[in-house]
């Protein structure tokens, strides 16, 4: 029964197409992303520095607000962690041009 339904749908689709026309061709183009060999040219190092500065600054503010943490302790730890993470992960697509 299911095969009859499929065949019926296929016939309806073929009838809706104008005579002599076939279905639109499917594009098989693949988008390739250029990967460079050096980390500085791809934006990995600038992104790591920028994320280290931003997250380190917010970590320092966190250390300023909470008395049981020091500004240096939280800011430096957050900056180093963000720098290493961004250096390993690399920049997102919106960061590199």
Phi, psi and omega in degrees: 000321181294324179296324179295320179295319180295316180296322179295316178296319178296320177296320179295321179294316180295327179289328181287333176289142178294151180298137179086355178250145176249178179296156182297138180293146180271129180281133180247023178290135178249140178274127178252139180257128180283125178247126180266162184277326183269137182292331184286328182285338180271356179092006182293313182290315176298324178293321180295319179294315181296317180291326176296319180292314183294312182289326176296321177295319178290328175293324177294321176296321177299318178293331178288325183282330183252121187289339182274359172243151175262157181296317181293319181298310183283319182294314181291320179296316180294320180294315180294317180296318179292321179298312182294317180296316180290328178292322179284313185285326182087168183283152173286171183296327183287339182282317181272143183261000000 
